[in-house]
Amino acid sequence: MITFIDDHRRVYGVELICRVLPITPSTYYKHVARRADPGLVPPRARRDRMLKDEIRCVWKENFQVYGADKVWKQLRREGIIVARGMIERLMKLNGPAWRGVVRGKTVRTTVSDVVFVPAPT
């Protein structure tokens, strides 16, 4: 929504766009200020950014096979104390790219027959 407001603010104005969209003008201005001054970024976002870099390093150094548990244990060995759930959240935010290797059989579900159509009851 912030980029939409940036694109259309000259034509309609921030307040008018925010009145139509479910966002307050103060939220928009807060995001703009954070973009201009990185010191205004909340502490959690700063820590997340730092941890993402650490997670990426550990994950790549270990041939991209470590999952959240092993990344968490490695970070603890390196002296970075962080909750395992936070590691899971950050790895999940990066999408399927940061996943550990899953060993074993793949899950197979029933493949339905497209020709068979059940009779209405």
C-alpha positions as CSV (number, residue, x, y, z in Angstrom):
1,M,0.0,0.0,0.0
2,I,2.9,2.3,0.7
3,T,4.2,2.1,-2.9
4,F,0.7,2.6,-4.2
5,I,0.4,5.8,-2.1
6,D,3.9,6.9,-3.3
7,D,2.8,6.4,-6.9
8,H,-0.4,8.3,-6.7
9,R,0.2,10.9,-4.0
10,R,0.8,13.8,-6.4
11,V,-2.6,13.3,-8.1
12,Y,-4.8,12.6,-5.2
13,G,-2.9,13.5,-2.0
14,V,-2.0,11.2,0.9
15,E,-5.0,11.9,3.1
16,L,-7.5,11.2,0.4
17,I,-5.9,7.9,-0.6
18,C,-5.6,6.9,3.1
19,R,-9.3,7.7,3.6
20,V,-10.2,5.2,0.9
21,L,-7.6,2.5,1.9
22,P,-7.6,1.0,5.3
23,I,-4.4,2.9,6.5
24,T,-3.9,6.0,8.5
25,P,-1.8,8.8,7.2
26,S,0.5,8.6,10.2
27,T,1.4,5.0,9.3
28,Y,2.3,6.1,5.8
29,Y,4.5,9.0,7.1
30,K,6.1,6.7,9.7
31,H,7.2,4.3,6.8
32,V,8.5,7.2,4.8
33,A,10.5,8.5,7.7
34,R,12.0,5.0,8.3
35,R,13.0,4.8,4.7
36,A,14.8,8.1,5.0
37,D,16.5,7.5,8.4
38,P,17.4,3.8,9.2
39,G,17.9,4.8,12.8
40,L,14.1,5.0,13.2
41,V,13.6,1.3,12.3
42,P,12.3,-0.7,15.3
43,P,14.8,-2.8,17.2
44,R,13.1,-6.1,16.2
45,A,13.4,-5.3,12.5
46,R,17.1,-4.4,13.0
47,R,17.7,-7.6,14.9
48,D,15.8,-9.6,12.2
49,R,18.0,-8.1,9.5
50,M,21.1,-9.0,11.4
51,L,19.9,-12.5,12.1
52,K,18.9,-13.1,8.5
53,D,22.5,-12.5,7.5
54,E,23.8,-14.9,10.2
55,I,21.2,-17.5,9.2
56,R,22.1,-17.2,5.5
57,C,25.9,-17.6,6.4
58,V,25.3,-20.7,8.5
59,W,22.9,-22.2,6.0
60,K,25.3,-21.7,3.1
61,E,28.4,-22.9,5.0
62,N,26.6,-26.2,5.6
63,F,25.7,-26.9,2.0
64,Q,22.2,-25.6,2.3
65,V,21.0,-28.7,4.1
66,Y,20.5,-27.3,7.6
67,G,17.0,-26.8,8.9
68,A,15.9,-24.4,11.7
69,D,17.0,-26.7,14.5
70,K,20.5,-27.2,13.2
71,V,20.9,-23.5,12.3
72,W,19.8,-22.6,15.8
73,K,22.3,-25.0,17.4
74,Q,25.1,-23.6,15.2
75,L,24.3,-20.0,16.1
76,R,24.3,-21.0,19.8
77,R,27.8,-22.5,19.3
78,E,28.9,-19.2,17.7
79,G,27.6,-17.3,20.7
80,I,24.5,-15.8,19.2
81,I,21.7,-16.5,21.7
82,V,18.3,-16.5,19.9
83,A,15.0,-18.4,20.3
84,R,14.5,-21.3,17.9
85,G,11.1,-20.0,17.0
86,M,12.6,-16.8,15.7
87,I,15.0,-18.8,13.5
88,E,12.0,-20.8,12.2
89,R,10.0,-17.6,11.5
90,L,12.9,-15.9,9.7
91,M,13.6,-19.0,7.6
92,K,9.9,-19.3,6.8
93,L,9.7,-15.6,5.7
94,N,12.4,-16.3,3.2
95,G,10.2,-18.9,1.6
96,P,11.0,-22.4,0.4
97,A,14.6,-21.4,-0.5
98,W,15.8,-21.7,3.2
99,R,14.7,-25.2,3.9
100,G,16.6,-28.0,5.3
101,V,16.9,-31.4,3.5
102,V,14.0,-33.8,4.3
103,R,15.1,-37.4,4.3
104,G,12.8,-40.3,3.9
105,K,9.9,-41.1,1.6
106,T,7.8,-38.3,0.1
107,V,4.1,-38.2,1.1
108,R,1.9,-39.7,-1.5
109,T,-1.8,-38.9,-1.6
110,T,-4.5,-40.5,-3.5
111,V,-4.7,-39.5,-7.2
112,S,-8.4,-39.2,-8.0
113,D,-9.8,-40.4,-11.3
114,V,-11.0,-37.5,-13.4
115,V,-13.4,-39.8,-15.4
116,F,-15.3,-40.9,-12.3
117,V,-18.0,-38.5,-11.2
118,P,-20.1,-39.5,-8.2
119,A,-23.8,-39.6,-8.7
120,P,-25.8,-36.8,-6.9
121,T,-27.6,-38.0,-3.8
